[in-house]
Amino acid sequence: MNHKAGIAVALLATALTVCADVKLPVLRAGGEVYTNVTVLGKSATDIYFTHARGMGNVKLKDLTPDLQKQFGYDPVKAGETARKQAEASAAYRREILTGKRAPSARAPGQAAEPGDIPVREIHARSFRNGPAPRLLVEKWLTAQPDYAGKFLLVDFWATWCGPCRRSIPKLNALHAKFKDRLVIVGLSDETESEVREMKSPGIDYYVAIDTTGTMKRAVEVRGIPHALLIDPNGIVRFEGHPGYLTPDAVAGLLAKYSP
């Protein structure tokens, strides 16, 4: 197992119900076939595993009945978990749009500077005006971008998240307007098949998956969509709901923080 997989195992051990020594020669789910599978852990909705091509996760509902029984699939519990995820995401968007949350406390040196975009409470760890976390990608579903010397916008999202999907056309517009200076990456912790199955809205910018949620945990994301705008020097200049990122606001940040 490589170093990245080792980190993922350690993270999973603290976040999931660990399924020690569960090995499967073949796993079929959601139209995908995985071989040489070692299950690392499970949640109410998914199992997480390594396989011959890397790491992945699949929905328990997509497993065969015998495997659903083996991993304790409870459709009622899984449905409730999915519902809570959707409700949390919707509530986050309402709070952002209505301004009903108080501004969050930030560590010294991380307060917004004059001319920056004012953002109310974020549902993640704050990195604003400090070094950005490293971009961690398990697999690119598009070409891998070269963002050296450019701004980088990382958007944490999921196909099941309504507010995330509604943000996609706005991010497409930012990609079209600023693509010479700004690289946008949509990062989902879902499987490749789940992301590719979403046909609408179409995504014009770069897309990647991180099925173990390694970067999501590093940023401590608790509500999506959540975006980080990183300047060419690796400093976070915006964090929060991507709905704040209007073309004028982004133009201002790019002008202010260009090297």
N, C-alpha and C positions, 0 to 999 in steps of 0.2 A: 504494500500500500504506500502511495507517495505521500509527501509532506502535507499537501492540501487535503487529501482524504483523511489523514490522521487528525488534522485540526477539526474537520467536519465531524469525525467520530466523537471527539471530545466534547464538542458543542452539543451534539445530539444526546449524549449521555446525560447532560444536565437539563435538557429541554423536553425529552420524550420518554415514553416507556420503552426501556431497552429490551430488545429481543435477542438475547445472547445466543450465538451459535446456530441461528436459523439460516440454513443454506438451501438454495433451490437451484437445480441445474438449469431450469428454464422457468421464466415467469412471463405470462401473457396478460396484458391488461391494456384497455383503451386503444386497441389496434397496434400496440407496440409489443415487441418480443425482446426480452432481456435474457442473457445467459450468464452462468457462473455468478449467481446472485447470493449476496450475504446481506441479510436484513439487519439494519442497525437499530431501528426503533420504529415506533408507531405513535400516531396521535389518534384522535377520535375519527379522523377523516382519511388519513394517509398512512402508508408505510414508506420508510426511507431506507435506501439500500445502496450498496456498491454493486457494480456489474462489470462485464467484460469491457465495456466502453467507457466506464467512469462511474458517476454517481447519479442517482435518480430518485424519484418518488412517484407513486401512483395512488389513486383514490381506492379506498377499500371497497367502495361500491362497484368498482370495475373488475374486481377479482372474481375468480370462480367460487361457487358456494363453499367448497371444502376449505379454500384459503381464507375466505371471509370468517368461517368458523374458527380456523386455527388462530387468526389474529384478533378474534373477539369483536368482529364488526357489529355495531349496534346502529341500525339505520335511524332510529329515533334520536340517539345521542349525536350521530353525525349530522343529521339535519339541523338539530338545535345549534351545534357548533357553527355550521355554515351560516345559519340565520344570524347568530350573534356577530359573526365577522362582517356580514353585510350591513347590519344595523350600526355597528361601530364605525364603519367607513362612512355611512350616510350621515351619522351624527357629527362626525368630524367635519364633513363638508358644510353642514348646516351651521356649526359653530363658527367656521371660518367666514362664511358668507354673511352671517347675521351679526358678527362681532360680539357675541355673547360671552366670549371667554376673555378673561383678563390677560394682559401681556405676561409672558412667562419670565421667570427670573433667570438670568444668565450669569455665567461665571464672569469675574472681572476680565476685561479685555475682549469680551465677546459681544458687547452691546452693539446695536446698529449704529452706524456712523451717519452723519448728515448726508442726505442724498440717496441713502439706501432705501430699500422697500420695507416699510413697517409691517411686521407680521405679528399677529397675536399668537397665543400659545401653540407651540408645536408638540406633536406626539412622537418625539424622538429625542435622542441626545443632541445637545447643541454643539455645533462646530463653527458657528459663524465668526468670521474674522480670525480663524485659527486654521492650522493645517488640516487638510482634508483627509478622510480615511482612504486607504488604498482601494481602487476599483477591483473587485473580486468577481470574476466571471467563470462559471463552469463551462458554458458553451455559448458561442455566438450563433444566433439564428439568422443573422445577416453577415455581410462582410465585416471583419474586424476593423474598426476605425483607427485612424492615426490622429490623435488629438494633441500631439506635441505642438506647443506654441499657440494653442487655441483654448478657449473656454470649454468646459465640460459640464453638461447638465445631466445628472443621473436621476431618473424618475423611478421610484419604487412603485410597482403597480401589480394588478392581477386581473385576469379576464373576468372573474366573478364580481369585481368591484365596479359598481355603476359610476361613481364619481371619477374613477380612473379612466373608464372608457369615454366619459364625456370630456375629459381633459385632452384626449388624443388629437382631435382636430386642431386645438389651440397649439399643441406642441408641433404638429405638422406645419402650421403656419410659421412658427418660430424657426423651424428647420429650413423652410423655404426662404425666409427673409435673411437669416444670419448664418447660413451653412458654411460660408467662407471663414467665419470666425468662431463659430460655436458648433460643437458636436453634442448631439442629444442621444442618450442611451436609455431605453426602457428596460428595466431589470425586474424580472418576475421570478418568484420562487416556485412557480408551477413547472410541470413537465413540458418538454418540447411539444408533445402532441396536443396538450391543452392550449398552448399559446398558438400553435399553427392552426388549430381548429377555429379560432376566432377570425372570421372573415370581415366583420364590420364592427367598428370603423377600421379602415386600413391604416397601417402605420408606415410613414415615409422615412422615419429616422431609424437609427440602429437599435437592434433588439437582442437581448441576451437572457439566459436563464441562470439561476443560482439555486438549484432545487433544495439544497440544505440550508438556505437562508444565511449563509456565512456573513455576507456584507450587511444584510438586513439586521442581523444581531449585533454586529459591530457598531452600527449606527443607532441601535436600540429603537428601531421603528415600531411604533405601537398603533399607528393608524395610517392608512394609505388612501389616496396617493400622497407621497412625500418626495420632495425634490431637493437636490443639492446642486447649486451652481458654483463651480470651482474655477478660479481664474488660472491663467497660464503658469503662475508661480505656485499652484497647488494650495491656494487659500480659499476657503469657503466664503462666498460673498452673498449667498442667499440660501435659506433653508425654509421649507414649509410647503404648503399646498401650491401646486403649480398654477392654480388659478390666479395667483397674484402676479404671475409673469406675463404681463401684457407686453406687446411689442415695444411700446414707449419705455416701459420700465426696464426691459432687457437692454434696449439701446443705451439707456443711461448707465447701467452697470458695466456694459462692455466699454463704454467711453471712459468711465471713471477708473476702471481697474486694468485697462490694457497696459502692457509693459511699456 
